[in-house]
Amino acid sequence: MTKTAADYAWFENDFPAIAEAYCFTLVRDLSPAELMSRLGGQPEAPLLGINTVVDAAFAQYGLEEGRRQLIAMTTMGPWTLLIEPNGYLGVTEEQVLPASAGTAWISHFTNVKAVCTFLWAEDQVLRLCFDPMFPEERWGTTPDELFDVMQRIGFHFDDDNPEPDFSPQAAFALAEHLTGVAITPALLQDTTFTCATIRIR
């Protein structure tokens, strides 16, 4: 059964430290080490729990004036989950498309200015990209393939100012639909994440 935006209503309330600005990415059949290599990452010490990751990410930003981004990774079946507090690498096409060679890459991003992106790439091809707040404007090679699913999940079509706005939660549900990977409170709280820093281009 397809999850909906309502199934991710907990995220903003339970994890406010990361909920205002983040990028969540799922990459198929690459280990954290392989993914880090593709992105030119530098290994860092592992960290327990997303709140610790958020603190470390902002400390890293202060150390290098935003030139390097801390990322946190963990394996979930055939997928590697990559989390960027206050980051956007996962939806940056010039880095994503080369890194998606031979695999699938699903990513969603939001920041404090309500800028949002959902991106789905496979083997260096951009299949779908859109702003979750404006889902009627989609591009990529298969922009309409998930239209029915997106409606069921809870994206607001033809409504620029929905109240309430569940666009970020809907992006989590769409990523789960594509990957089968559920993001849960326990995952975010209890995981010891493999960490790295990546230079921001």
DRENMI-469974 format. One record per residue: x, y, z of N, C-alpha, C in turn. Coordinates in steps of 0.2 Angstrom, whole numbers, plus 5000, padded with zeros to 4 digits. Layout:
BEGIN
XYZXYZXYZ...
END
This chain:
BEGIN
500449945000500050005000500450065000500350114996500750174995500650215001501250245004501150285010500950355007500750395011500450465010500850515014500750575012501050635016500950625023500350605025500150595032500550555036500850505033501250455036501950485038502150545036502750575037502650635041502050645044501850705048502250715054502550655057502950665063503650695062503850705055504550725054504750795057504250835055504350905057504350915064503850885067503750895075504350855079504550795076505050755080505750775079505850805073506550825072506650895069506450945073506451015071507151035069507751005072508351025070508551015063508350965060508450955053507850965048507250975051506650975046506651045042506951095045506951155041507451165035507951125035508351125029508751055029508651025023508950955023508950935015509350875014509250845008509350765010508850725008508850655009508950625002509350575001509550544995509550464996509250434992509350354992509650334985510250294986510550274980510650194980510450164974510350094974511050054972511250004976511749964974512449994975512550044979513150074980513250074988513850054990513950054998514050124999514050145006514250215008514950225006515450175006516150195004516150204996515750164992515750174985515450244983514950264987514550324986515050384987515350374993515850424995516350434990516650384987517150384982516950424976516250404974516050444968515950514969515850534975515650604976516350644979516850604979517550634981517550654988517250614992517150625000517750615003517850645009518350625014518050595020518350535022518050505028518050545034517550545038517550575045517250525050517350545056517150495062516350485061516150415063515450405063515150445068514450455068514050485072513350455074513150455080512550425082511950465082511450455078510850495079510850555074510350575072510350635067510450695070510250705077510350775080511150785081511550735082512250735082512550755076512250725070512450745064512350815062511750835064511550905062512050955066512250945072512650985076513350985072513550925070514250915067514250955060513650955057513650985050513751055051513351085056513451155057514151185059514451135063515051155066515551145060515451105055515951095049515851155045515251185044515151245040515451305043515451305050515851365053516551355052516851295052517551285052517851305045517451285040517751295033517351345029516951385032516551445029516051415023515851355025515351325020515651295014516351285014516651255008516551175008516451145014516351075014515751055017515351005015514750985017514850915021514550915027514550845031513950805028514050745026513550705025513550635029512950615030512850555034512550495030512850435031512550385027512450315031511950275028511850215031511550165026511650105026511450055021510750025024510250025019509550005020509449955014509549885015509449835010509949855004509749854998510149874993510249944992509949984996510050064995510450095001510850144999511150185004510850255005510650265011510350335012510850385014510850435011511350495012510950555014511150585020510750635023511250695023511050755021511350815021510950865026511150885032510850935035511051005032510551045030510651105027511151105020511051045017511351035011510951025005511251024999510851014993511250974987511750944989512150904984511750854980511250824984510850764981510450784975510250854975509850874969510250924965510850924965511350964960511450924954511150934949511150884943511850874940512350924940512950924938513450874942513250854948513550804952513150744952512550744952512050684953512150644947512050674941511950634935512550594934513250614934513750574933513850524939513650534945513650494951513150434950512650444946512050394946512250344940512850344937512950294932512850224935512450184931512350114933511850104939511550154942511150154948510550194947510150194952509550244953509750294959509450354958509650404963508950444964508750444970508150474972508250524978508150584977508350634982507750694982507750714988507250774989507550824994507450884993507850944997507350994999507451025004507051085006507551135010507451195010507751245014507351295018507651335022507251385026506851435022507051445016506751495011506151455007505951395009505451355006505651344999506251334997506551314991506551234991506251204987506151124987506251094980506551034980506650994974506650924975506250884971506250814971506650794964507050744965507450724959507450644958507350624953507450544951507850544945508450504946508850494940509050424940509150394934509450324933509950324928510550294929511050284925511150354921511250404924511450474921510950504917510250484918509750504914509250534920509050604919508550634923507850614921507550574925506850544924506350594926506450624932505950664935506250714939506050784939506250834943505650884944505550904950505050954951505050984958504751044959504751074965504051044969504151014974503550984978503051034979503151094980502651144981502251164975502551144969502251154963502251094958501951044960502050974957501750974950501351024948501151024941501651044936502251074938502751084933503351034934503350984930503850934930504250924924504850904924505250894919505650824919506050804914506350744914506150704908506350644908506150594902505550564903505350554910504650524911504250564916504150624915503850674920503150654922502750614918502050594920501950524922502550484923502450414925502150414932502350454936502050444943501550494945501150524940500650574941500150544946499850484944499350454948499550444955500150414956500450404963500550474966500750524963500850584966500150614969499650604965498950624968498750584974498850524974498650484980499050494986499750514985500150534990499950594994499750644990499550704993499850764991500150764985500450824982499850874980499950934981499350984979499451014972499050984968499051014961498551074960498851124956498451184955498251224961498651224966498551254972499151284974499351344973499951374975500051394982499551394986499551404993499151364997499251294997498851255001498951265008498351255012498351255019498051195022498351155026499151155027499551135021500151145021500551125015500951065017500851005014501150945016501650925011501950975007502450955001503050915004503350935009503950905011503850825013503250825017503050755019502850715013502550745008502350705002503050684998503550724998504150704995504450644998504450635005504650575008504250515006503650525005503150465003503350444996503450494992503650474985504250434984504750464988505450424988505350354991504950344996504750274998504450234993503950264989503650224984504150204979504650244977505150224972505650174974505750174981506350134984506150074988505550084991505350034996505650055003506050105004506350125010505950175014505750155020505450195024505950235029505850295029506250335034505750335041506050315046505750315053506050355058505650375063506050405069506550365072506450295073506950255075507650255071507550255065508150255060508550315062508150375062508550435063508850445070508550415075508750425082509350375083509250315081509650255083510250235079510250265073510750245068511450275070511950235069512650255069512850265062512850335060512950345053513750345051513850325045514550335042514550405039515050435041515050515039515650525034515550585031516150605026515950685025516450715023516350785020516550785013516150825010516250835002516350915001516750924996516850994994516251014990516051074992515451104988515751144982515451134977515751164970515351224969
END
